[in-house]
Amino acid sequence: MSDNGNIIEEDHNPNERYYDYMGRRLREENAKVRQANAKSNAKKWIWVTFQKEGIHKYPAALEDPKLATGDWDDVSFLGYPHRHIFHFRVSIEVFHDDRDIEFIQFKRWLERLFSQHSTTEHEMLVLDYKSCEMIADELYDHISKKHPGRSVKIQVSEDGENGCDIEYMYE
């Protein structure tokens, strides 16, 4: 305590004017509140990755002149069944930080979904004409039934090289 009975703050510089001191303290307290609010209002996600071998085709590539150009940008070969390793990264919103959805179980469940669309011999996905975006949309339908009311992000790529990112934002 000072001689006049006021409490002296530990971080108060005796050369700092009162209004400067109060302004600084207010900014510091506001920063603490903003940080606490950011943490309590944070949108939380978990994510899993996995991959599956699959075969698909893009029938339009055989005849569409924008695709079957006969030049350096010709991709008509995509019209025939061809193989990829499809890479998946699936993020799902969680509402608390203590295993709201256990990610190993979530990953295993997703992998089992694709086993239903595989050949029995090689666990290869038979995707017919489906694009990465179509695969993601179909996967989202399954996820939203099991875990309704959550935002989901799905990334699907062919060979980890080219693919899609789709955010299904639940609001």
BELLIN-V799375 format. One line per field, one symbol per residue. phi: phi as a letter, one per 40 degrees, with the letter a starting at -180 (. if undefined). psi: psi as a letter, one per 40 degrees, with the letter a starting at -180 (. if undefined). A space follows every 50 residues. Layout:
phi = ???
psi = ???
This chain:
phi = .cccgccccccccccccdcccccccccccccccccccdccbccbbbabba aacabaabdcccbcccbccgbdbcbcdcccdacaccbbbbbbcbbabbgd bcccccccccccdcccbccccbfccbbfbccdcccccccddcccccbcgb cbbbbbbcggbbabbbbbccb
psi = iideeihhidehheehidddddddddddddddddddddddeihiiiiiii ihhihiigddddehdddgeeadehfddeeihiiihhhihhiihieiegfd hhddddddddddddddeiiddefhhhebehidddddddddddddddgifi iihhhhihfediaihhhghh.
